[in-house]
Amino acid sequence: MKFSLTWLKDHLETTATVNEICDALNAIGLEVEGVEDPSDKLAGFRVAHVLTAARHPDADKLQVLTVDTGEGDPLQVVCGAPNARAGMKGVLGLPGATVPANGMVLKKSAIRGVESNGMMCSVRELELGEDHDGIIELPADAPVGKSFADYHGSSPVIEVAVTPNRPDCMGVYGIARDLAAKGLGTVKPIAMPAFSANGACPVEIRTDDPQGCPAFYGRVVKGVTNGASPDWLQQRLKSAGQRPISLLVDLTNYLMLAFGRPAHTYDLAKLQGAVVARRAKEGEQVLALNEKTYTLDTEMVVIADDAGVHDIAGIMGGAHSGVTEATTDVLLEIAYFDPARIGATGRKLGLSSDARTRFERGVDPVFLDQGLDLLTGLIVELAGGTPGDVVRAGSPPSEAKVIGFDPTLTARLGGVDVAEGEQRRILESLGFSIDEGWQVTCPLRRHDIEGPADIVEEVVRIHGLSNVASVALPRVEGVARPTATPQQKLERSLRRSAAAIGLNEAITWSFLPVWAAEHYASDQPLWELANPISEDLKAMRPALLPGLLMAAKRNADRGAASSRLFEIGRRYFRAADGLSDEKPTLGIVLAGEKTQRGWQAGKAKAFDAFDAKALALQLLEAAGAPVTNLMVMGDAGAQFHLGQSATLRLGPKTVLARFGMVHPASLKAFDVDGPVAAIELFLDAIPLKKNAAFARPGFAPPALQAVIRDFAFLVPESLAAGDLVRAVQGADKVNIASVRVFDVFAGQGVPEGYKSIAVEVTLQPGEASFKDADLKAIAEKVVAAAAKQGGALR
Amino acid sequence: MTDITSQTEAALLAIAAADSLDMLEAQRLETLGKKGWVSLALKTLGGMTPEERTAAAPAIQSARASVAGALEAKKAALEAAELEAQLAREAIDLTLPAQAAHKGSVHPVSQVMDELAEIFADLGFAVATGPEIEDDWHNFTALNMDETHPARAMHDTFYFPDKTGDGKDVLLRTHTSPVQIRSMLAQGAPLRLIAPGRVYRSDSDATHTPMFHQVEGLVIDRDIHLGHLKWTLETFFKAFFEREDIVLRLRPSYFPFTEPSVEVDVGYSTEGGRRIVGGHGDAPGHAWMEIGGSGMVNVRVLEFAGVDPAEYQGFAFGLGIDRIAMLKYGMNDLRAFFDGDGRWLAHYGFSPFDQPTLSAGVGARA
């Protein structure tokens, strides 16, 4: 809401400065979003008297004026306006002033060789209107030398954000009332222009939908003359950011902006028969004042006559029966509509208006007769005409809410002690009435007051939130207790482990283009937004890799040699009940160069699947997963290189991670240069450490030194090294501490279809050193175990 | 005697003059070798009478000892010189670059979330989470925004075409407040929690992104009032910005889920184009900046969440994590948070060892 200080002072008797008013507005919950003082822009412009006007010696269209500025010698000014002439009064911009319309700083200059000491201004140059046909002509009594800002009566404009619970402050008068309660002055009584109404209303007015439109008041005024509004009215509307249209339209806007009370004026000549508030018929159409046609349904309330719909009730009037310059007889409408239905209608039609904003929040049910009289009086005063009697169909809600209030609640909930008398004063100044037993009757306009907490808010906001003192929360004795859950600890340690390994944490959008999400989708349907902000942000991600691949592409496009990105976030799936199943996941993308070309390393190297495997295992270990028990299996997914990817599983069904090289087709789809390695850790599958003790299992380093024996086996090419290792490991569970592959070889000396795998077996003696016979027996077991896998000792 | 003395002197001179191990070996052979004169002299002792031997032995033994000592010392000296020469030959250019290790980083949003968790843990708040794909009951209705509530329209909500089994709309949560409802329903009262996480609004311009991060705070207990809310936020901001001159201004506002509702402003000054939090907003060179919404939990919300409003009351607040991260660490472009630009991440990200702790201060200084 915007309004000028002058307008506020129509309703508030106050000596407060603009700053004091703004501070008070902020303090009571009417947030000041800005203050603009038009006189700031008009600094350096003053009322001036043109003494002489003569043709410019070198230009046909220019004149050379001498201008009295009210002080010193008259100034010589060159002017191109056709209406400039001796004897007129106008507005002179002096050197140093900035022209509001174009930001030009005026200075003394020579125009076609003639000195000019300022500029006579047009309406448009001062941003006071559109007129640019000539310079401003002021009345003869305009005081020469006076600052034009003061003469013009410009007044600071305050913009406040009115929260949706306060429709009563969506008019200047309501704001004045709140400020008065805060002690900034007193509210002036509403000036009601006198008029006398007579004659029955010639139009039948009804409400056929008492639920949607409980009250519909109307009055006919005949013989009005529409035209331009007077200055005071135009100035007020302009300060609110509204363009004056015509007197009849402006007056309804004035009623709405000054008192928060929307009304509507129909051209009586365009109406036929009874004017009725009713539900729209299915498919009924209306051309609204915004020149758009709306198709209505039976949930919407309209004002209609025998010919059809004239108004989408409480939201926007119709084009057909709107007033024009030619209008002479009008029907005024003031109604009360069900707020919820107005909101639903507006949402369904996608139609916003100032009237809707007020009606859907709830207007003052008491201000119907008074509002109609005020509108009538202003019309009669300014547009003439003879008003008829009011017709009242239905009645607005009239049952006030009564709340039993305990004034000590203010301290208990609001944290500030306010004396009972002061609480009473505050509430009464806001229109509440309170009996001896603290039964609080709420004004009908305060739709937001529901219970005692709301009354505390009223008291505290007027008393001042700045008076609320900080009070420490009670603290548990001793040192604060740990609060993080095992899942949170897991994510924290993974995040910092990944960063310590040299990966950069990214955060990418949760939503993807549909094609990218589909590329990584499981067999479940994706979550796709009905109203995405763009097609690129539409489907919830089923994997973390697409977002990271897209980031890697952007990095490469910017010339980055490599991207080592990780993200910890959710993948979005559907649970059995169809609801959201969000799985915490760590994704990693390794793109570009693993090592740069170098004087030692030679050519740049790319990432490979074992880089991915190493990271996956390292991070799983950081996450506390039992990495020594994991199985390396297939099925990483179609987005991975078929032969260079795997899953890490705890048991055959629990997939903890997938890793490997990204499929070339996938790279092509995301337009990323390969090779690219990728990893996803499925954090929900990692067993959490719950209630683990601090003490580790007992351990003493073995007293005897371990013995290392090497074996090389010739195995079929298809045998996975892991199978051989597992077999060897199992050959003697007591003595074999570990088995490690240290060489894999195929080619010269190895038969076709075979490869040689060399393993280093670490044997840990227990109580006594191994004897030759012991070592021989173990070696035989190892060879036998390898043989079961098809391996022959070389 | 003079013979041996002069021979010894000659040998010692020769040993001292040897400038290679080979020349030294030649000297050794000449003296202590099988046929060296010292060895031969020693052998003559065997053929002597005891008297002769007593007379001759000391001179011969002494010659042997001094020659052997000289040989050994010279050998060590020559070997050391040889090693030095070898090392000199092995010199490398250490101005050449070494293999650089890649420095990883933690995203500022994660860092600030960890900071939040650390500070609020000290105040007894646990960290709670909830789904991002929500239903409209948790996101709106239970927060006192029924279907017709105008505030719903102000949330710029992303909807899915799906419905829940019982016909509720499915949407992306517009705030972290539904976690309040879920936590109260699951745990009841009393309760102290923060709920950081992603939230979504269909809004995109220079200062808004359709996805951003919020943290919700909730305290439910007996006798909790606005003064506790003010203290909690003041205490948090003092700890978060690590400065004592934090001044908050509470302004009345409106949120359907709180009553009374309070907007929180923090005083700041501008230095070198950057906002520096601290000081009174009305002090010269200072101003107020909106930093979060808060209030006492609306009685209806407590009822929806199964908490008895006759017994319990409390406060809730919501802060923008990205925003307080920007204020603290000096980023100025929210969109860059979600771009994954390696250069930005390296510059604004944090070392993995900047784990916030109370003893070191939760913040990581530049």
Chai-1 contact restraints between the chains, C-beta under 6 A:
chainA,res_idxA,chainB,res_idxB,connection_type,confidence,min_distance_angstrom,max_distance_angstrom,comment,restraint_id
A,N26,B,R251,contact,1.0,0.0,6.0,A-B,restraint_1
A,G29,B,P252,contact,1.0,0.0,6.0,A-B,restraint_2
A,G29,B,S253,contact,1.0,0.0,6.0,A-B,restraint_3
A,T163,B,Y254,contact,1.0,0.0,6.0,A-B,restraint_4
A,P164,B,P150,contact,1.0,0.0,6.0,A-B,restraint_5
A,P164,B,A151,contact,1.0,0.0,6.0,A-B,restraint_6
A,N165,B,Y254,contact,1.0,0.0,6.0,A-B,restraint_7
A,A340,B,T148,contact,1.0,0.0,6.0,A-B,restraint_8
A,G343,B,T148,contact,1.0,0.0,6.0,A-B,restraint_9
A,E360,B,P150,contact,1.0,0.0,6.0,A-B,restraint_10
A,L413,B,H225,contact,1.0,0.0,6.0,A-B,restraint_11
A,L413,B,M296,contact,1.0,0.0,6.0,A-B,restraint_12
A,G414,B,L226,contact,1.0,0.0,6.0,A-B,restraint_13
A,G415,B,H225,contact,1.0,0.0,6.0,A-B,restraint_14
A,G415,B,L226,contact,1.0,0.0,6.0,A-B,restraint_15
A,G415,B,G227,contact,1.0,0.0,6.0,A-B,restraint_16
A,A453,B,E259,contact,1.0,0.0,6.0,A-B,restraint_17
A,A453,B,V299,contact,1.0,0.0,6.0,A-B,restraint_18
A,D454,B,E259,contact,1.0,0.0,6.0,A-B,restraint_19
A,V456,B,P260,contact,1.0,0.0,6.0,A-B,restraint_20
A,E457,B,E259,contact,1.0,0.0,6.0,A-B,restraint_21
A,E457,B,P260,contact,1.0,0.0,6.0,A-B,restraint_22
A,V460,B,P260,contact,1.0,0.0,6.0,A-B,restraint_23
A,R461,B,P252,contact,1.0,0.0,6.0,A-B,restraint_24
A,L465,B,L250,contact,1.0,0.0,6.0,A-B,restraint_25
A,V468,B,L226,contact,1.0,0.0,6.0,A-B,restraint_26
A,V468,B,G227,contact,1.0,0.0,6.0,A-B,restraint_27
A,V468,B,K230,contact,1.0,0.0,6.0,A-B,restraint_28
A,A469,B,G227,contact,1.0,0.0,6.0,A-B,restraint_29
A,S470,B,G227,contact,1.0,0.0,6.0,A-B,restraint_30
A,S470,B,K230,contact,1.0,0.0,6.0,A-B,restraint_31
A,S470,B,W231,contact,1.0,0.0,6.0,A-B,restraint_32
A,S470,B,E234,contact,1.0,0.0,6.0,A-B,restraint_33
A,V471,B,G227,contact,1.0,0.0,6.0,A-B,restraint_34
A,V471,B,H228,contact,1.0,0.0,6.0,A-B,restraint_35
A,V471,B,W231,contact,1.0,0.0,6.0,A-B,restraint_36
A,A472,B,W231,contact,1.0,0.0,6.0,A-B,restraint_37
A,L473,B,H228,contact,1.0,0.0,6.0,A-B,restraint_38
A,L473,B,T232,contact,1.0,0.0,6.0,A-B,restraint_39
A,V476,B,G124,contact,1.0,0.0,6.0,A-B,restraint_40
A,A480,B,A121,contact,1.0,0.0,6.0,A-B,restraint_41
A,A480,B,D122,contact,1.0,0.0,6.0,A-B,restraint_42
A,T483,B,A121,contact,1.0,0.0,6.0,A-B,restraint_43
A,T483,B,A126,contact,1.0,0.0,6.0,A-B,restraint_44
A,Q488,B,V127,contact,1.0,0.0,6.0,A-B,restraint_45
A,R495,B,S110,contact,1.0,0.0,6.0,A-B,restraint_46
A,R496,B,P352,contact,1.0,0.0,6.0,A-B,restraint_47
A,A499,B,G104,contact,1.0,0.0,6.0,A-B,restraint_48
A,A499,B,S105,contact,1.0,0.0,6.0,A-B,restraint_49
A,A499,B,V106,contact,1.0,0.0,6.0,A-B,restraint_50
A,A499,B,P352,contact,1.0,0.0,6.0,A-B,restraint_51
A,A500,B,P352,contact,1.0,0.0,6.0,A-B,restraint_52
A,G502,B,H102,contact,1.0,0.0,6.0,A-B,restraint_53
A,G502,B,G104,contact,1.0,0.0,6.0,A-B,restraint_54
A,L503,B,G104,contact,1.0,0.0,6.0,A-B,restraint_55
A,N504,B,G104,contact,1.0,0.0,6.0,A-B,restraint_56
A,N504,B,S105,contact,1.0,0.0,6.0,A-B,restraint_57
A,N504,B,G342,contact,1.0,0.0,6.0,A-B,restraint_58
A,N504,B,L345,contact,1.0,0.0,6.0,A-B,restraint_59
A,E505,B,V106,contact,1.0,0.0,6.0,A-B,restraint_60
A,E505,B,H107,contact,1.0,0.0,6.0,A-B,restraint_61
A,A506,B,G340,contact,1.0,0.0,6.0,A-B,restraint_62
A,I507,B,H107,contact,1.0,0.0,6.0,A-B,restraint_63
A,I507,B,V109,contact,1.0,0.0,6.0,A-B,restraint_64
A,I507,B,F338,contact,1.0,0.0,6.0,A-B,restraint_65
A,T508,B,G340,contact,1.0,0.0,6.0,A-B,restraint_66
A,W509,B,M211,contact,1.0,0.0,6.0,A-B,restraint_67
A,S510,B,M211,contact,1.0,0.0,6.0,A-B,restraint_68
A,W527,B,F160,contact,1.0,0.0,6.0,A-B,restraint_69
A,L529,B,F158,contact,1.0,0.0,6.0,A-B,restraint_70
A,A530,B,Y159,contact,1.0,0.0,6.0,A-B,restraint_71
A,A530,B,F160,contact,1.0,0.0,6.0,A-B,restraint_72
A,A530,B,P161,contact,1.0,0.0,6.0,A-B,restraint_73
A,N531,B,Y159,contact,1.0,0.0,6.0,A-B,restraint_74
A,I533,B,S202,contact,1.0,0.0,6.0,A-B,restraint_75
A,I533,B,S204,contact,1.0,0.0,6.0,A-B,restraint_76
A,I533,B,P210,contact,1.0,0.0,6.0,A-B,restraint_77
A,A551,B,G340,contact,1.0,0.0,6.0,A-B,restraint_78
A,N555,B,G342,contact,1.0,0.0,6.0,A-B,restraint_79
A,A560,B,G342,contact,1.0,0.0,6.0,A-B,restraint_80
A,S563,B,G342,contact,1.0,0.0,6.0,A-B,restraint_81
A,L565,B,G340,contact,1.0,0.0,6.0,A-B,restraint_82
A,D577,B,G165,contact,1.0,0.0,6.0,A-B,restraint_83
A,S580,B,P131,contact,1.0,0.0,6.0,A-B,restraint_84
A,S580,B,I133,contact,1.0,0.0,6.0,A-B,restraint_85
A,E582,B,P131,contact,1.0,0.0,6.0,A-B,restraint_86
